[in-house]
Amino acid sequence: MKQEELENYMNTYGRELYSFCCFVTGNRQEADDLYQDTFLKVYELGDRLIIRKNPKGFLLSVAMNLYRNHRRKLSTRLRIVGTRVSAEETLGNIPSGEPLTEERAIAEETGRILRREVERLPDKYRLPILLFYMEELSLADIAGILELPEGTVKSRIHRAKKILRQRLEDGGK
């Protein structure tokens, strides 16, 4: 892959990929690392790589595989060390300088609650939900990225929505 091609992908899909990395990892530092690692991996693959059909899907797939590998290594380390950091400890709130209207405050609080509940989902439900709603990918594209049958992706999205609906009705318990 030539540097111009990589820069083109970064300019075209970089913002969406970074946003996805933020949602998947749950914090900006890990998102920065995942974002950079994704483009580094694509660059390392070089001329062996031919992206024609769906470059965005391919980049998300690379990011997903890198994320899974990182999580697998991290869980092994956590089992050995025996410590764990909660998502609340790693996530920081980004304050807004504008005054909040009542509707905006309610919408932001609802969004925070929903993001927190999505973050609590196991990866097998959280990742398809993020790819479907955040990246607006088709079931077929998600199936390709996650290397799952399309029916499995559809059922996981349905199950995740059911879990989220139940948690939100119960007040996040």
C-alpha positions as CSV (number, residue, x, y, z in Angstrom):
1,M,0.0,0.0,0.0
2,K,1.3,3.4,-0.9
3,Q,1.4,6.2,1.6
4,E,-1.1,8.2,-0.6
5,E,-3.6,5.4,-0.3
6,L,-3.2,5.2,3.4
7,E,-3.6,9.0,3.8
8,N,-6.7,8.8,1.6
9,Y,-8.2,6.1,3.9
10,M,-7.3,8.2,6.9
11,N,-9.0,11.3,5.5
12,T,-12.0,9.4,4.3
13,Y,-12.7,6.9,7.1
14,G,-10.5,8.2,10.0
15,R,-13.1,10.1,11.9
16,E,-15.6,7.2,11.8
17,L,-12.9,4.7,12.7
18,Y,-11.7,6.8,15.7
19,S,-15.3,7.3,16.9
20,F,-15.8,3.5,16.7
21,C,-12.5,2.9,18.6
22,C,-13.7,5.3,21.4
23,F,-16.9,3.4,21.8
24,V,-15.3,0.0,21.7
25,T,-12.5,0.6,24.1
26,G,-14.3,2.9,26.5
27,N,-11.5,5.5,26.9
28,R,-9.6,7.9,24.7
29,Q,-6.1,6.6,25.4
30,E,-6.9,3.0,24.4
31,A,-8.9,4.4,21.4
32,D,-5.9,6.4,20.3
33,D,-3.7,3.3,20.5
34,L,-6.3,1.1,18.6
35,Y,-6.8,3.8,15.9
36,Q,-3.0,4.1,15.3
37,D,-2.5,0.3,15.5
38,T,-5.2,-0.2,12.9
39,F,-3.6,2.1,10.3
40,L,-0.2,0.8,11.2
41,K,-1.4,-2.8,10.5
42,V,-3.0,-1.8,7.2
43,Y,0.3,-0.1,6.2
44,E,2.3,-3.1,7.3
45,L,0.2,-5.4,5.1
46,G,1.3,-3.2,2.2
47,D,1.0,-4.6,-1.3
48,R,-0.4,-7.9,-0.1
49,L,-3.6,-6.0,0.7
50,I,-6.2,-5.3,-1.9
51,I,-9.2,-3.3,-0.7
52,R,-11.9,-2.9,-3.3
53,K,-15.3,-3.6,-2.1
54,N,-15.7,-2.1,1.3
55,P,-12.7,-0.1,2.7
56,K,-14.6,1.1,5.8
57,G,-15.7,-2.4,6.7
58,F,-12.2,-3.7,6.2
59,L,-10.7,-1.0,8.5
60,L,-13.4,-1.8,11.1
61,S,-12.5,-5.5,10.8
62,V,-8.8,-4.8,11.4
63,A,-9.7,-2.6,14.4
64,M,-12.0,-5.3,15.7
65,N,-9.3,-8.1,15.4
66,L,-6.7,-5.9,17.1
67,Y,-9.2,-5.1,19.9
68,R,-10.0,-8.7,20.4
69,N,-6.3,-9.7,20.6
70,H,-5.7,-6.9,23.1
71,R,-8.7,-8.0,25.2
72,R,-7.5,-11.6,25.2
73,K,-4.0,-10.6,26.3
74,L,-5.4,-8.2,29.0
75,S,-7.8,-10.9,30.4
76,T,-4.9,-13.3,30.7
77,R,-2.8,-10.6,32.5
78,L,-5.7,-9.8,34.8
79,R,-6.2,-13.4,35.7
80,I,-2.5,-13.6,36.6
81,V,-2.3,-10.3,38.5
82,G,-5.9,-10.5,39.9
83,T,-6.8,-6.9,39.6
84,R,-9.4,-5.2,37.5
85,V,-10.2,-1.6,36.7
86,S,-13.8,-0.7,36.2
87,A,-15.1,1.2,33.2
88,E,-16.2,4.1,35.4
89,E,-12.6,4.5,36.6
90,T,-11.2,4.7,33.0
91,L,-13.9,6.9,31.5
92,G,-13.8,10.6,32.1
93,N,-16.6,13.1,31.5
94,I,-15.9,15.8,29.0
95,P,-17.5,19.0,30.2
96,S,-19.3,21.2,27.8
97,G,-18.8,25.0,28.0
98,E,-22.4,25.8,26.9
99,P,-25.2,26.2,29.4
100,L,-27.7,23.3,29.2
101,T,-31.3,23.7,28.3
102,E,-33.7,21.3,30.0
103,E,-34.3,19.2,26.9
104,R,-30.6,19.0,26.1
105,A,-29.8,18.1,29.7
106,I,-32.4,15.3,29.6
107,A,-31.1,14.1,26.2
108,E,-27.5,14.1,27.4
109,E,-28.4,12.2,30.6
110,T,-30.4,9.7,28.6
111,G,-27.4,9.3,26.3
112,R,-25.1,8.8,29.2
113,I,-27.3,6.2,30.8
114,L,-27.7,4.3,27.4
115,R,-23.9,4.4,26.8
116,R,-23.2,3.1,30.3
117,E,-25.7,0.3,29.7
118,V,-24.2,-0.6,26.3
119,E,-20.7,-0.5,27.9
120,R,-22.0,-3.1,30.5
121,L,-23.0,-5.5,27.8
122,P,-20.7,-8.5,27.1
123,D,-18.6,-8.0,23.9
124,K,-20.7,-10.5,22.0
125,Y,-23.7,-8.2,22.3
126,R,-22.0,-4.8,22.6
127,L,-19.9,-5.1,19.4
128,P,-22.8,-5.9,17.0
129,I,-24.9,-3.1,18.6
130,L,-22.1,-0.6,18.1
131,L,-21.4,-1.7,14.5
132,F,-25.1,-1.6,13.6
133,Y,-26.2,1.6,15.3
134,M,-23.0,3.7,15.4
135,E,-21.4,2.7,12.2
136,E,-24.7,1.9,10.4
137,L,-23.3,-1.2,8.8
138,S,-25.6,-3.9,7.3
139,L,-26.0,-7.3,9.0
140,A,-23.9,-8.8,6.2
141,D,-21.0,-6.4,6.8
142,I,-21.1,-6.9,10.5
143,A,-21.1,-10.7,10.0
144,G,-18.0,-10.3,7.8
145,I,-16.2,-8.2,10.4
146,L,-17.1,-10.4,13.3
147,E,-16.7,-13.6,11.3
148,L,-20.1,-14.8,12.3
149,P,-23.2,-16.0,10.4
150,E,-25.6,-13.2,9.5
151,G,-28.4,-14.9,11.6
152,T,-26.2,-14.9,14.7
153,V,-25.5,-11.2,14.3
154,K,-29.2,-10.5,13.9
155,S,-30.1,-12.6,17.0
156,R,-27.3,-10.9,19.1
157,I,-28.5,-7.4,18.1
158,H,-32.1,-8.5,19.0
159,R,-30.9,-10.0,22.3
160,A,-28.8,-6.9,23.1
161,K,-31.8,-4.6,22.5
162,K,-33.9,-6.8,24.7
163,I,-31.3,-6.7,27.5
164,L,-31.0,-2.9,27.2
165,R,-34.7,-2.4,27.2
166,Q,-35.1,-4.5,30.3
167,R,-32.2,-2.7,32.1
168,L,-33.6,0.8,31.2
169,E,-37.1,-0.2,32.4
170,D,-35.6,-1.4,35.6
171,G,-33.6,1.8,36.1
172,G,-30.2,0.4,35.2
173,K,-30.1,-2.4,37.8
